[in-house]
């Protein structure tokens, strides 16, 4: 029957493309957000988790009762754990202890074995990604999802997210804007859209503390500052990002990202996570660079629910030198 999907796995993808009214009116462009927070596991990473596990199954790497190991900022682990539950695998998740309590708590509620580890740079052998690879190698019957360098991640976006955007806009898309963690979303969609129309402008959005903005502009990996956003930014070019088209890059600071997610909440009714603030603020900047009349697509990666104790908590923000936007002032100014 046409309207029925098969379990969790069948419900991943085919998300709405939401027109952001206030920001479209402000810029004279059509700014569209792919509603990835509406995936059944609550984030864009359900797509990568599914793509990675389906390829591992096809290659015979994963058998019933097997274990999936991954290092993740949370969302990939959440997607993987849902799919592991649905398909009879165990999930072992390594996560930096800097990530939100909401995500870590949710992973445990879902039934993952969770190891929180100190956040250390990628070059350190105890970095969460490297540690997860070692644990997988030492665990019998385990598969390492390896989302950063496993191209099954970007293939999921090339095969589904990109075509969905093309179809939903009827091919009328002028720019694609997204921040990258693994780069899977950005690269998969960028590669697909460029193939359909080489004139689609692909714009990499980046928070402070990440080396990719400098890399995109100068070819040198270099970073400055830091960010409270989670799941985005990188100190290296992953296999998933390698070779993706990049026409422009926009760096967004945390206060601008924060102002953007509160605008989305108060003016659009959308309750969003921090990476959405980076994405949508970069989409607005891209609209300014292109001028009115263009259609710009970005990603609404996950919900604000995952960051209530942080991005939506005045005291937490104040402790990090950030100002919780004032609703009366923001609505009056609009
Ligand atoms: N936003 C959030 C909240 C995420 O968790 C992630 C994934 N780490 C991203 C954006 C970036 O997605 P990708 O890994 O596909 O680059």
Boltz pocket constraint, residues with backbone or C-beta under 6 A from the ligand:
constraints:
  - pocket:
      binder: B
      contacts: [[A, 43], [A, 44], [A, 45], [A, 73], [A, 74], [A, 75], [A, 76], [A, 179], [A, 180], [A, 181], [A, 182], [A, 183], [A, 184], [A, 185], [A, 186], [A, 230], [A, 231], [A, 232], [A, 273], [A, 275], [A, 276], [A, 301], [A, 302]]
      max_distance: 6.0
